Amino acid sequence: MEVTFRAATRDDLPDVVALINQCFDEQNTVEYAMSEWERSGDDPRQIYINGYFNDELVAHLKITIIPTIYDDMATYAMLNHVCVRPDVRRHHLGTKLLDEAFAACRDAGATKVVLWSKNFREAAHAMYKKYGFEVVDAKFFERKI
């Protein structure tokens, strides 16, 4: 299966939102995505990658580049919303998507990549481990402001 990867654009947002909602059972809106894109879409530390098969969006992820003043952390990248459309899984698209992400992270000066994944995404966890990710912590805390 030949997939073409490229940076997402504002025009891609309706398809991205639909894919994210499908893969993660979320209720994101195109309106919110558009408003956030207007606010931060030009930030070079916010990278969205899309994968296309036959001109249809089949894969997506977001990279946030995080520079720090700490030697051990240096500049790192965080991935989230890593997803492949369910009907085209099992064609190594997740691995290809991660390859694209790692290239973008290297280009941005990141020295390591971290990600968080919801507990129910066991197949994704297996792919991450096969790709070389290690589980370094089992807690993720959140508090609304």
Backbone as a ProteinNet text record, in pm:
[ID]
protein_1_A
[PRIMARY]
MEVTFRAATRDDLPDVVALINQCFDEQNTVEYAMSEWERSGDDPRQIYINGYFNDELVAHLKITIIPTIYDDMATYAMLNHVCVRPDVRRHHLGTKLLDEAFAACRDAGATKVVLWSKNFREAAHAMYKKYGFEVVDAKFFERKI
[TERTIARY]
85.6	0	90.2	83.2	165.8	92.5	149.7	90.4	184.7	126.3	201	181	290.2	283.5	317.2	251	280.6	229.8	277.9	229.6	82.8	6.3	-135	-147.6	-255.8	-287.6	-424.2	-456.4	-586.6	-700.6	-684.2	-788.6	-812.4	-715.1	-727.8	-807.8	-834.2	-890.8	-1022.6	-1117	-1239.3	-1210.2	-1118.7	-1084.5	-1006.6	-917.8	-841	-935.2	-1026.3	-1120.7	-1204.4	-1250.3	-1330.5	-1249	-1122.8	-1038.3	-1010.3	-976	-948.2	-1071.7	-1186.4	-1309.6	-1336.7	-1310.4	-1332.3	-1234.7	-1107.3	-1005.2	-1008.5	-1044.7	-1035.4	-1171.1	-1278.2	-1413	-1424.1	-1375.4	-1381.7	-1490.7	-1517.3	-1622.5	-1566.1	-1451.1	-1390.3	-1475.7	-1468.3	-1542.5	-1445.4	-1488.2	-1408.2	-1392	-1495.5	-1488.9	-1377.3	-1367.2	-1261.9	-1125.1	-1112.4	-984.7	-942.5	-1037.8	-1007.5	-961.9	-1028.9	-991.6	-853	-821.5	-687.6	-581.4	-614.9	-520.1	-485.6	-584.6	-560.2	-466.9	-477.9	-397.3	-254.7	-236.3	-103.6	-58.5	-131.1	-97.8	36.2	87.4	216.2	333.8	307.9	413.2	496	625.6	706.4	726.2	689.3	700.5	574.5	473.3	349.4	342.8	363.5	372.8	261.5	184.5	78.5	114.3	115.8	149.5	28.9	-1.9	-111.6	-56.2	-121.2	-89.1	-209.2	-183.6	-291.2	-271.9	-381.8	-387.3	-502.6	-473.6	-575.6	-645.8	-568.7	-619.8	-714.7	-717.2	-799.3	-708.4	-743.6	-667.9	-683.9	-571.3	-576.4	-490	-406.4	-318.4	-290.1	-267.3	-243.2	-171.2	-91	-36	4	22.9	68.8	199.1	292.3	420.9	428.5	469.4	500.4	648.5	723.7	865.5	878.3	949.7	958.4	1105.7	1153.9	1290.8	1293.4	1400.3	1413.3	1553.9	1573.2	1704.6	1774.7	1720	1770.2	1852.4	1976.2	2065.3	2002.7	1942.8	1890.3	1773.2	1690.6	1574.9	1610.6	1697.3	1735.8	1610	1607.9	1486.9	1426.1	1301.8	1237.2	1106.9	1050.6	925	822.2	699.2	588.8	491.9	456	357.6	222.9	119.1	-14.3	-107.6	-218.7	-319.4	-258.5	-177.6	-120.6	-231.7	-272.5	-384.2	-377.3	-430.4	-447.6	-592.9	-654.9	-795.8	-814.7	-914.6	-930.5	-934.8	-995.1	-1008.7	-880.5	-775.1	-648.6	-533.9	-567.6	-464.1	-411.4	-299.5	-232.1	-153	-124.6	-41.4	85.9	121.7	241.8	237.4	117.2	105.4	145.5	120.6	162.3	313.7	384.1	530.8	579.4	519.2	557.6	528.7	416.9	382.1	485.3	526.6	629.1	763.1	795.6	918.5	916.1	802.3	787.6	800.4	739.2	744.4	887.7	961.2	1097.7	1186.4	1165	1241.2	1212.1	1085.7	1048.1	1106.3	1106.7	1161.4	1312.1	1382.6	1527	1552.1	1473.7	1489.3	1466	1380.2	1348.2	1445.9	1543.4	1644.2	1611.2	1508.4	1472.1	1573.4	1602.4	1695.7	1625.1	1496.7	1417.6	1270.7	1194.7	1051.8	976.7	873.1	786.7	643.8	562.4	420	339.7	213.7	120.6	8	-46.8	-149.9	-252.4	-375.9	-483.3	-474.7	-513	-498.6	-568.3	-679.9	-756.3	-690.8	-587.5	-525.3	-413.5	-448.5	-348.5	-273.6	-340.4	-271.5	-168.3	-205.2	-110.2	9.3	-13.4	95.7	193.7	140.3	226.6	312.5	252.2	328.1	436.7	404.1	503.9	622.4	594.8	702.2	785.8	719.8	792.5	879.6	834.7	909.6	1029.6	1031	1143.6	1111.7	987.8	948.4	949.5	982.8	979.2	879.9	808.9	719.9	808.1	805	889.6	808.4	678.4	594.4	451.7	379.7	242.5	139.5	180.9	87.7	84.7	-31.8	-49.6	-150.9	-110.3	-198.5	-255.1	-376.7	-441.8	-525.8	-526.8	-615.1	-659.2	-786.8	-840.2	-814.8	-794.2	-769.5	-896.6
-116.7	0	123	202.9	322.4	444.4	503	619.4	737.9	853.1	977.3	1058.3	1107.1	1187	1331.4	1421.3	1564.1	1636.3	1760.2	1843.1	1875.7	1874	1910.2	2060.1	2097.4	2238.1	2267.7	2394.3	2437.4	2370.7	2356.6	2295.3	2147.7	2084.4	1942.7	1920.5	2026.5	2010.5	1934	1953.3	1870.7	1720.9	1679.3	1537.3	1490.5	1574.9	1539.8	1520.5	1613.8	1603.5	1476.2	1445.4	1324.1	1198.6	1194.6	1078.1	1066	1176.2	1174.7	1128.7	1181.7	1141.4	992.8	941.3	800.3	712.7	747.5	664	668.1	782.6	799.1	813.1	799.8	816	948.8	1054.2	1189.2	1267.8	1384.6	1469.7	1607.5	1607.9	1734.2	1799.7	1932.6	2005.6	2073.8	2086.5	2155.5	2302.1	2360.8	2502	2526.3	2440.2	2455.5	2435.6	2333.9	2307.9	2428.6	2486.8	2604.5	2722.2	2745.2	2859	2839	2717.9	2690.6	2699.5	2655.1	2663.8	2810.3	2896.2	3038.6	3095.1	3044	3092.1	3038.3	2911.7	2851	2770.9	2777.6	2697.4	2729.2	2850.6	2888.9	2863.3	2812.1	2785.6	2665.6	2684.8	2573.9	2460.1	2481.8	2374.9	2289.5	2324.3	2246.4	2186	2056	1988.7	1884.3	1891.2	1793.6	1720.8	1588.9	1509.4	1425.7	1428.2	1348.4	1245.9	1130.3	1026.7	1002.4	995.8	980.9	856.6	786.5	673.7	701.8	703.8	737.3	868.4	967.6	1101.8	1105.2	999.9	998.5	996.7	1075.1	1078.4	945.3	878.7	749.6	745.5	849.2	849.8	993.9	1011.4	1146.5	1139	1240.5	1259.7	1404.5	1439.7	1573.2	1561.6	1652.1	1660.8	1798.1	1800.5	1925.7	1922.1	2017.8	2029.2	2114.4	2062	2128.3	2151	2273.2	2302.6	2326.3	2282.7	2304.3	2355.4	2397.1	2439.3	2326.1	2204.8	2093.1	1999	1969.8	1885.2	1751.1	1685.4	1551	1551.8	1654.8	1661.1	1726.4	1826.9	1902.6	1948.8	1933.2	1959.2	1823.6	1804.5	1677.1	1700.8	1593.2	1600.4	1512.3	1560	1481	1452.5	1327.4	1287.3	1267.3	1305.7	1268.7	1253.9	1194.3	1163.9	1090	989.4	902.2	806	812.7	725.5	685.6	567.1	513	470.2	504.7	470.3	319.1	277.8	135.8	40.8	79.3	-13.8	-33.6	43.2	24.7	-12.4	-49.7	-94.6	-229.8	-267.5	-395.5	-387.7	-266.1	-246.7	-169.3	-169	-100.8	50.1	106.4	251.6	323.9	264.5	325.6	338.3	236.1	240.5	346.7	353.1	454.2	595.1	610.7	739.8	779.4	684.7	712.8	745.8	678.7	712.5	859.1	903.2	1043.6	1136.9	1098.2	1180.7	1192.8	1082.9	1087.7	1173.6	1169.2	1255.7	1402.5	1435.1	1573.6	1615.4	1524.1	1554.3	1579.1	1496.2	1518	1652.5	1684.1	1812.3	1930.9	1912.1	2019	2023.9	1935.7	1937.3	1859.2	1776.9	1696.8	1585	1555.4	1448.4	1320.9	1332.3	1214.2	1243.6	1136.7	1146.6	1073.4	1138.7	1076.9	1079.7	993.9	996.7	942.3	977.3	917	857.2	750.2	677.2	626.7	635.3	590.5	440.2	398.8	259.2	160.6	198.1	103.6	76	149	135.4	30.4	-90.6	-196.4	-230.3	-230.7	-260.1	-151.6	-26.7	83.1	67	25.5	7.6	-98.1	-205.1	-310.1	-254.1	-170.5	-111	-18.7	62.3	153.1	74.6	-32.8	-113.8	-177.4	-226.8	-286.1	-181.1	-57.2	51.7	92.8	52	82.2	172.6	213.6	292.3	202.7	261.6	191.1	260.8	182.4	239.7	289.1	419.3	474.5	519.4	530	569.8	529.6	487.9	443.2	542.3	661.9	761.9	882.6	932.9	1057.8	1138.5	1252	1333.3	1448.9	1488.1	1598.7	1675	1805.5	1889	2004.8	2022.8	2133.8	2265.8	2368.3	2503	2584.4
0	0	0	-104.5	-119.3	-64.9	39.7	104.6	85.7	59.5	46.3	173.3	228.7	350.3	319.2	391.9	378.1	502	517.6	627.6	605	712.1	702.8	678	613.8	589.7	650.2	654.6	706.9	629.6	499.6	417	450.7	514.7	550.8	678.7	753.2	887.1	893	801.1	810.8	805.9	718.2	708.8	831.8	882.5	1002.7	1121	1140.4	1252.1	1239.4	1120.7	1101.2	1134.5	1091.1	1119.1	1269.1	1331.9	1476.3	1553.5	1518.1	1587.1	1569.3	1450.3	1423.5	1502.7	1500.2	1563.2	1715.1	1772	1916.3	1984.2	1908	1962.9	2036.7	1970.4	2025.3	1953.8	2004.1	1948.4	1909	1843.8	1801.4	1693.4	1686.8	1584	1488.4	1366	1265.3	1304.4	1360.6	1399.7	1501.7	1600.6	1700.5	1635.2	1552.8	1485.2	1401.5	1330.8	1247.5	1334	1446.2	1530.4	1590.1	1631.8	1685.6	1577.2	1457.4	1345	1318.5	1322.7	1300.8	1407.3	1527.5	1639	1634.7	1598.5	1609.9	1488.4	1380.3	1262.7	1198.7	1220.5	1162.9	1256.9	1375.6	1472.6	1423.8	1396.9	1344.3	1444.3	1570.8	1671	1679.2	1602.6	1595.4	1455.4	1445.8	1316.5	1307.6	1202.9	1177.5	1048.2	1053	935.1	896	767.3	711.4	613.5	608.1	510	420.3	289	190.5	105.1	83.8	-8.8	-103.6	-232.4	-333.9	-300.3	-261.5	-228.7	-108.7	-28.6	92.3	214.1	315.7	439.3	512.5	538.3	606.7	732.7	753.2	869.3	910.4	1040.1	1091.5	1225.5	1252.9	1386.1	1404.9	1530.6	1566.5	1642.6	1610.1	1678.9	1744.4	1869.4	1936.6	1972	1922.1	1952.8	2079.2	2179.1	2308.9	2344.7	2325	2368.2	2519.1	2584.8	2729.3	2761.3	2885	2932	3007.1	3002.9	3081.1	2993.9	3038.3	2959.1	2922.5	3020.2	2994.9	2897.3	2903.2	2814.5	2681.5	2685.5	2565.9	2493.1	2362.7	2285.3	2252.2	2290	2262	2187.7	2139.2	2065.2	2133.3	2134.8	2186.9	2072.8	2057.8	1957.1	2024	1955	2000.7	1880.4	1907.2	1805.1	1685.6	1717.2	1614.3	1572.9	1447.7	1408.2	1261.7	1237.1	1102.4	1090.8	979.8	959.7	975.6	1052.2	1085.9	966	857.6	744.4	664.2	694.1	622.2	717.1	837.7	930.3	884.7	940.6	910.3	779.3	731.3	612	647	773.8	823.4	805	793.6	778.7	906	1021.5	1147	1153.3	1109.9	1107.5	1009.9	893.9	794.9	846.6	917	975.1	1081.4	1164.1	1264.1	1199.1	1089.4	1015.6	972.6	920.3	878.9	998.9	1109.4	1229.9	1280.7	1284.7	1334.3	1244.7	1115.9	1025.2	1055.6	1075.4	1108.1	1242.5	1339.2	1471.7	1463.6	1387.2	1368.6	1302.3	1199.3	1128.8	1222.4	1322.9	1417.4	1534.6	1537.1	1641.6	1766.2	1761.5	1878.8	1899.2	2025.9	2058.7	2104.4	2135.1	2169.6	2142.2	2135.2	2106.4	2217	2268.9	2368.6	2314.6	2368.7	2332.4	2447.1	2447.2	2541.3	2459.9	2513.9	2441.3	2541.7	2503	2593	2615.5	2734.5	2774.3	2680.6	2622	2539.8	2404.4	2367.2	2235.1	2236.6	2273.7	2291.5	2163.4	2049.7	1923.5	1892.9	1920.1	1899.7	1992.3	2116.4	2211.2	2160.4	2104.4	2049.6	1935.6	1850.1	1740.5	1794.1	1895.1	1952.3	2008.2	2079	2135.3	2024.9	1922	1808.9	1739.9	1739.5	1677.6	1763.7	1889.1	1977.1	2094.1	2107	2224.1	2347	2459.9	2586.8	2678.3	2757.7	2858.1	2971.5	2997.1	3102.2	3222.8	3207.3	3318.7	3287.2	3387.6	3367	3418.3	3453.1	3505.9	3413.5	3392.6	3317.5	3394.5	3443.5	3526.8	3445.6	3480.5	3412	3513.4	3497.7	3579.1	3492.2	3481	3402.4	3473.3	3396.8	3450.7	3440.3
[MASK]
+++++++++++++++++++++++++++++++++++++++++++++++++++++++++++++++++++++++++++++++++++++++++++++++++++++++++++++++++++++++++++++++++++++++++++++++++

